[in-house]
Every structure is written in structure tokens, then in C-alpha cells.
Amino acid sequence: MEKPALHPDRRKGVALMIGAGLAWSTGGIFVRNVTLADPWEIVLWRSVFMAAFLAVAIAAMNRGAVLPKVLAAGSAGVFAGLALAATFFFFILSITRNTVANTLALMSTGPLFAALAGRLFLGERVPARTWAAIGIAVAGVAAMFLEGLDAGRTAGNLLALGVPVAFAVNVVVLRKHHATVDMVPAVMLAGVFSILAAAPFAWPLEARAPDLAVLAAMGVIQLGLGCLLMTLASRHLPAGEIGLFALIETTLGPVWVWLGVGERPSDLAIVGALVVIAAVAANQLAGWREARVAAAAPVRNGPTG
């Protein structure tokens, strides 16, 4: 496995987070192809496959040294794993007490929580362009779900807000410790914690082979690969931008459901998705331009003779 980056590579971080967002965005289409009704059993099985995938990945990248890597992550890995696992459960508990639209709209506040947490706990400066992009993107996500919003329920709304809060905690821990320890095992620990928490509520198990196949793909691609790529990206991008890229999940999720099972988003939702994509793209282009100017400045201002 690659060493924690001492010199962040912005382009690599952006590519990893785009991959993470794309992987996360497949959740809706996977759920639409599962006949299993119990959300706790869905969480259980996808966590089983996620943990297995991460164990194999860690073993492959570290010559079979899974347990030593997990132990090396220490308390930081446990804390990051608990925070990530909490996002799985806050989502399930919210969506069973609230509308999907309300839950997803509240989850879209993730970039704000991530940026604030990074500023408060890591001292990461959030450029004005990123704050602007976050505001525009959140407005775009709100537009995507505006037609489906209703009063909701207080408990469901509060639980939905738990998702971005726990996500921000996870990102801060990853950012803080990636320079000294490999935090990838924290993703596997999140799966293990989810299994332990969901098992009592999921019993007796009812999943059959077709559902298990879908849940295996969901655990490996949506959760396992998505969280792995995000964890690697946290070495290279500040918390605010990680949260901003996470909106790819909310933006593209309805698109895959539309293409896969014919659930067409409303025109307003399509406009909102385009706004989010434009905000993210504009922020990254501005960031790359700033990086080029900064890199060129010493050459222009250096001694001439």
C-alpha cells in the first residue's frame, strides 16, 4: 500500500473523490433491484461484503498483513470507523422515519459541516471560492428535491443531519492522522462495527441468492470502493472540498435510477444537478488555476542575473 502522502497531490485527490462520488451514487439503483424489505438486513449484508472486500484489498496491498495494519491504525482508526459506520445507520434510521427527499436534502449540508470541522479542528483555510461553490451546490441539491419536500418529522430530520455530522468527524480524523498512519483499515472497521450493530435487528435473515448478489455488488462497489477512494483522497484534499465532491452521490444517484429503472427526475431536479456539477467544476478549475499561478510565481519573481 502506498505511504501516506507528505506532499498532497491535488489532481490525484480530485480523481479519487470523483471515483468515490461515482461509486456512492450507485446506491439507489442497487436498492431498487433488491426485493428484501428489512433495512437492517440490507445494512448487515452490504456491511459483510464491504468488510470482506476491504480485508482482501488490505491483504493484497500489504502482503497479507491485515491485522498488523488494523492494529497500527490504533484509536484513530477505531474512531474514524465508528464515525463512518454511524453514517450508515443515521441514513437508514432517518429514511424509515422521513421522506427520501427530506433525508437527502438535509444530507446535502455535508460540505458545510466538513468545511467548518476542517477549519475549527485542523485550521484548514477554506477559500472564498470553495464557500461560494458549497453554497451554490447546496442550493442546487435543494432544488433537486424541492418538489418532494414536506414538513417531515422532527426525529427523521435530526437523524438525517447526523449523516453529514458523522461524515465530517470521519473526514477530520482521516485528515489529522493520514500523515502518520495508514487509515484505510478504518473503512474495514466501519463495516465490522455495522455488522455488530445491525445483526440483532436483522435476525432472522431472509435474503435469497438474487438479493445477495445485488447486496454483494452494493457492499463492494458502493460502500467498499467508494469509502476506500474517499479515504485515500483525504490525504490530498482539505475537508471542505472532500465534502463538496461527496455531492456527486446526491447529484448522480437519481440519474442512475432514471437510466436503470425509468424513474425520471423532474425538470427542476435536472436543473439542480447541472448547478451542482457546474459549481464543483468551477471550484476545481479555479483551484488548478491558483496552483499554476503559485507555482509560476517563484520563477517570475526570482533573481534575473
Secondary structure as UniProt FT lines:
FT   HELIX           10..24
FT   TURN            25..26
FT   HELIX           27..32
FT   HELIX           39..61
FT   TURN            62..64
FT   HELIX           66..95
FT   TURN            96..97
FT   HELIX           100..107
FT   TURN            108..109
FT   HELIX           110..122
FT   HELIX           128..145
FT   HELIX           146..148
FT   HELIX           154..177
FT   TURN            178..180
FT   HELIX           185..202
FT   HELIX           209..217
FT   HELIX           218..225
FT   HELIX           226..233
FT   TURN            234..236
FT   HELIX           239..245
FT   HELIX           247..261
FT   HELIX           267..301
//
